[in-house]
Amino acid sequence: MSYLVLYLLTVGDLSFSSGGTGPLTIRTVDDLSRAFASLGFFRFGAIAVVSLGPLTYLFSPLNLLVALVLSSLVGANVALTYLGLVQPRACGLESSTGILAGIPALLSGAACCGPTILLVIGVQASATIITGFQLLIPIAVVLLVGSLLLVGRQVNPALL
């Protein structure tokens, strides 16, 4: 859940403003095809704005779908990491390598946060590096699924 919120904050679909105390308001667009309008690599247009006090959410169905897929994969990897730490034998791992199952889950945070971190810390990045960030989401999905397959197929349910 926290990864989902972090992803939506990073792509700009979820924001907080100070001083907002208004009631729940929902505004929608007339043209629902905006949901398929690409605003960048794996970023799509919003079709509704939901505001509640200081919280504003730009509802973009495709951005939400990407966020749900990534957060589900991260959650499953974190669960396998926990299992690898608590019962490494059930995962077919040595006790010292149980933590290695979580490396893809930790690295996948760069898929949504990488460009923002560059801006926040003020690193001068070339256009080539920034362009390369568009590949992080597909790479993160491949790594997360690969991690689940590699570790998940070694889990012995009898040892749980």
N, C-alpha and C positions, 0 to 999 in steps of 0.2 A: 504494500500500500504506500509506503514512504517513497519507493522508487517511482511509482506512478505519479505521485504528487510532485516529486522532484523533476521528473521528465516534463510534466505539463508546465511547471514553473520555468524551466529552462527554454522550452520552445516558445514561451510567451502566451500560452493559452490560459494560464492561471496567474492572477496577479492580486496583490494586496495593496490597498491605498489607505493612507492615514485619514482619519476623520470621517469615513463613510459610515453612516448610521441609517441609511434608508431601508425601506422594506424590500422584499423580494420583487425584482422586476425581470421580465424576460422579453427580449426583443428578437424577432426573427427577420431574415431576409426574404424578399419575394422570390428570388431565383435560387432554388435549392441546388442547382447545378454548380454553385460556388463551392460545394463540398468537394468537388473533384478538381478544382482549380489548384494547380501546383504553385506553391509559394517558394519552393526550394526543393532540394532532394529530400524526400520523405516528410515534407511539410505541406499541408493542404489548407484551403480556405475554411473559415468559420461560417456557419449558417445561423447561429444564434448567439446572443450575449445574455448571460445570466448574472445578475448582480444581487448580492445580499450583503448589505452593510459595506464593510471594507473589502469584501471578496468579489472579484470579477472573473468569470469564466467564459472564455470564447469557445463555444461548442463546435468542434470540428470532428465529425464522426471518424474520418480516416486518421487524424492525429490521435484520437482516443484509441482506435484500434491498434495502431503501432505501439502506443504506450502500454496498452493492456497485454499485448504479446510480449514485449520486452520485460515488463514487470513480472509476468507469470514465469518466464524463463529464468529471470534472476531469482525469484522466490523459490523455484524448484531447485536451482543450483545451491542456494543458501541452505535449503532443507537437506540436500545431499551432503553439503559441507558439515552441517551439524551432525548428521548420521555418521559421517566419516570421522569426526572428532570423538563422538560418544562411543561408537561401536565400529572401530576400523576393520575388525575381522569380518563383520557382516558385509562390508563393501569390498572385501578381498584386498584390503590395503594393510600395510604395516602401520603401526601406531604413529610413526614419525611422518608418514606421507599422507595422513588423513586430511591435513589442512590444504594440500595441493589441489584437492577437488574444488576448492573455492576460488582459485585464481581467476578463471574466466568470469565468474560472477563479479569479482572486484574490478576487473579490467573493463567490463562492459559499461561501467559508469562513464567512461570516456565517450561513449556513443552519443550521449546527450549533453554531457557537461564539458567536453573537450574544448569546443569553440568558446564557451562562456569563460572557462578558466583562463584561456589566452587573453581575453579582453580584460578580465578582472585583474590579473597580475601584471598586465601591461607589457607582455612579451611582444616584441616586434616580429610578427610572423609574415612570411612572404605569401603571396597569393597561391602559390603551389601548395603550401602546407594547409592553408585554409580550404582549398579545393579538395584536398585529400580527406578532410573530415566528413565529406558526404559519403564516403565508403565505410565509415565506422558502424553505422547501423546494420548494414548487411553482414559485415564481418562479425559484429557482436552477436547477431542471431546465429550465425554458423558456429561460432565458438561456444555459445551457450547450449545449443542443441547437441553439438559434438561432445561437450562435457557431460551432458545428461546421458547420452548414449554410451560413452566410455565407462563412466562410473556406474550408471544405472544397470547395465547388463551384468555387472559383477556382483550386484547385491544378492546375497543369499537370504531369502525370507526365513529360512529355518533358524538362522542365527540372530534374528531380531528379538 
